[in-house]
Amino acid sequence: MTLKRCFPPVVDAHTRVLILGSLPGEASLAQSQYYAYKHNQFWRLAGEVIGQDLPGMEYAARLKALLAHRIGLWDVVAEAKREGSLDSKIRDHAGNDLSSLIASLPNLAVIAFNGGTAERIGLKALGSHGGSYRIVRLPSSSPAHTMPYAEKLYAWRELEPWLGKAD
């Protein structure tokens, strides 16, 4: 099995919502970009929530737009063995230091998990530190999670009250 590693967090001092995934998939790792697999709905969902065409932007502009709306990104798994891209194939994982990251974000109000695996690993890693924040479980943006898009979007819109333009 191949050892896979996550990307650095995408956050700044204005981050109010932190969206945590599990571990980048093969397409993301190959392109060194969060949610690079063309069938993953992350950029479409996040774009609709913030009112911008994120899928139509270059990657750097997508990240800048998220930060401008006070959204940060990271993963709960620092590294793991995994064949392919499915969360169910993650083995021998080491978690990211979520507590240190959230302690560095003075405006953080919401921790949102993109899917069940991220939530399960992330809540365990946060322990009592998670109690200070609103926890939101988002239906996974992965195409492996076959919930209809409209239902995913409805759930993702729960993030809207915490968004806005950074100062």
Backbone torsions as a table, in degrees:
resi	resn	phi	psi	omega
1	MET	NA	145.7	-177.4
2	THR	-89.7	137.7	175.8
3	LEU	-81.5	125.5	-179.6
4	LYS	-112.9	145.3	179.6
5	ARG	-124.5	148.9	179.4
6	CYS	-80.0	175.3	176.4
7	PHE	-93.4	166.2	174.0
8	PRO	-65.8	156.6	177.2
9	PRO	-66.5	150.5	174.0
10	VAL	-111.8	96.6	-176.9
11	VAL	-148.1	164.7	169.2
12	ASP	-149.6	-178.5	-175.8
13	ALA	-62.8	-19.1	-179.1
14	HIS	-89.8	-6.8	-175.0
15	THR	-56.5	122.6	178.8
16	ARG	-109.6	-29.7	179.8
17	VAL	-122.0	124.7	177.1
18	LEU	-111.3	116.1	177.6
19	ILE	-96.6	122.5	-178.1
20	LEU	-112.0	122.3	172.7
21	GLY	-94.8	-169.6	-179.7
22	SER	-92.5	-71.0	-177.5
23	LEU	-158.6	136.9	-178.9
24	PRO	-57.2	142.9	176.9
25	GLY	-82.9	-179.0	-175.7
26	GLU	-57.2	-46.6	-178.8
27	ALA	-64.3	-41.1	179.1
28	SER	-64.2	-44.4	179.2
29	LEU	-63.6	-41.2	-179.6
30	ALA	-63.7	-34.0	-177.7
31	GLN	-100.4	-2.7	-176.6
32	SER	53.2	45.1	-179.8
33	GLN	-139.2	137.5	172.4
34	TYR	-60.7	136.5	172.7
35	TYR	52.5	50.2	-177.6
36	ALA	-82.9	-18.8	-179.0
37	TYR	-63.7	125.4	-170.9
38	LYS	-61.5	-22.8	-179.8
39	HIS	-93.2	-6.0	175.1
40	ASN	-72.3	135.5	-173.5
41	GLN	-93.7	9.2	-175.8
42	PHE	-54.2	-53.8	-174.3
43	TRP	-66.2	-34.1	177.5
44	ARG	-67.6	-46.4	179.5
45	LEU	-62.9	-51.1	-179.2
46	ALA	-61.8	-38.3	179.1
47	GLY	-63.0	-41.8	178.7
48	GLU	-67.1	-36.3	-179.8
49	VAL	-66.6	-38.2	-179.3
50	ILE	-95.5	-5.2	177.6
51	GLY	76.7	33.8	177.8
52	GLN	-135.8	152.2	179.7
53	ASP	-83.0	73.8	-178.8
54	LEU	-61.1	-41.5	179.5
55	PRO	-59.7	-25.8	-179.0
56	GLY	-84.9	-0.9	-177.6
57	MET	-100.7	158.8	169.3
58	GLU	-66.7	157.0	-174.7
59	TYR	-57.0	-47.8	-178.7
60	ALA	-60.0	-36.8	178.5
61	ALA	-69.4	-34.8	176.6
62	ARG	-61.0	-47.7	-179.1
63	LEU	-62.8	-42.2	178.9
64	LYS	-61.9	-40.9	179.1
65	ALA	-64.5	-42.1	177.4
66	LEU	-59.7	-48.7	-179.0
67	LEU	-62.1	-37.1	178.6
68	ALA	-63.5	-26.2	178.3
69	HIS	-99.4	13.7	174.4
70	ARG	70.4	30.7	177.2
71	ILE	-109.1	131.1	174.1
72	GLY	-113.8	161.8	-179.9
73	LEU	-130.7	145.4	167.8
74	TRP	-166.7	-175.9	178.3
75	ASP	-125.9	153.2	179.7
76	VAL	-80.6	-24.1	-178.9
77	VAL	-99.6	123.8	176.9
78	ALA	-76.9	-45.8	176.9
79	GLU	-158.0	154.2	-179.0
80	ALA	-164.0	162.0	170.1
81	LYS	-88.9	135.4	179.0
82	ARG	-163.2	131.6	169.5
83	GLU	-94.2	128.2	-179.3
84	GLY	78.7	-155.5	-172.6
85	SER	-118.8	-7.5	-174.8
86	LEU	-72.6	136.9	177.0
87	ASP	-58.7	-33.0	-178.4
88	SER	-64.8	-14.4	-179.8
89	LYS	-96.2	0.3	179.3
90	ILE	-67.6	128.2	179.5
91	ARG	-132.1	150.4	172.8
92	ASP	48.8	52.4	-176.2
93	HIS	-84.6	149.5	169.4
94	ALA	-113.4	130.6	-176.7
95	GLY	-82.8	155.3	172.8
96	ASN	-76.0	158.0	178.8
97	ASP	-83.1	78.7	-177.3
98	LEU	-65.5	-37.0	-178.3
99	SER	-60.9	-43.3	179.0
100	SER	-66.1	-40.6	179.5
101	LEU	-63.1	-49.8	-176.3
102	ILE	-65.9	-30.9	176.8
103	ALA	-65.0	-23.2	-179.1
104	SER	-89.7	1.3	-176.4
105	LEU	-112.6	92.5	-172.3
106	PRO	-64.9	-22.9	-178.1
107	ASN	-102.9	5.0	-176.1
108	LEU	-63.1	130.6	178.7
109	ALA	-124.1	-29.4	-172.6
110	VAL	-131.3	133.6	170.4
111	ILE	-114.2	118.1	-177.1
112	ALA	-114.1	132.9	179.9
113	PHE	-103.5	124.5	178.8
114	ASN	-86.0	82.5	177.4
115	GLY	105.3	164.9	-175.0
116	GLY	-68.3	-38.2	179.4
117	THR	-65.2	-44.6	177.6
118	ALA	-60.0	-41.6	-179.9
119	GLU	-65.2	-47.4	-177.4
120	ARG	-60.3	-50.2	-179.3
121	ILE	-69.5	-41.7	-176.9
122	GLY	-65.9	-43.7	179.5
123	LEU	-64.0	-38.4	177.4
124	LYS	-63.5	-42.9	-179.7
125	ALA	-67.1	-36.7	-178.4
126	LEU	-72.8	-34.0	-177.9
127	GLY	53.8	-132.6	-177.4
128	SER	-71.4	-18.3	179.1
129	HIS	-64.0	-25.1	-178.3
130	GLY	-70.4	-19.9	-176.5
131	GLY	-66.2	-16.8	-178.7
132	SER	-85.8	-2.9	-172.8
133	TYR	-128.2	154.3	171.1
134	ARG	-73.0	127.1	179.1
135	ILE	-103.8	127.4	-179.5
136	VAL	-124.3	125.7	174.1
137	ARG	-96.1	114.1	177.7
138	LEU	-92.9	141.6	171.6
139	PRO	-63.6	139.1	-175.8
140	SER	-55.7	138.6	176.2
141	SER	-79.3	-5.4	-179.1
142	SER	-66.2	144.5	175.3
143	PRO	-67.1	-16.7	176.7
144	ALA	-68.9	-21.8	176.2
145	HIS	-93.1	104.9	-166.8
146	THR	-87.6	16.1	175.2
147	MET	-58.4	141.7	177.5
148	PRO	-57.2	144.9	-176.8
149	TYR	-55.3	-42.9	-177.8
150	ALA	-60.0	-36.3	178.2
151	GLU	-70.9	-39.5	175.5
152	LYS	-60.7	-48.3	-177.9
153	LEU	-60.3	-41.2	178.6
154	TYR	-57.0	-45.2	179.8
155	ALA	-67.3	-41.0	-179.0
156	TRP	-65.9	-27.3	179.4
157	ARG	-66.0	-11.2	175.6
158	GLU	-61.3	-20.1	-179.9
159	LEU	-77.7	-19.2	-171.4
160	GLU	-54.1	-40.4	-177.7
161	PRO	-59.6	-20.7	-176.4
162	TRP	-99.2	0.9	-176.2
163	LEU	-94.2	171.3	177.9
164	GLY	157.9	-179.3	178.7
165	LYS	-79.9	136.9	175.0
166	ALA	-67.3	149.0	179.3
167	ASP	-64.5	NA	NA
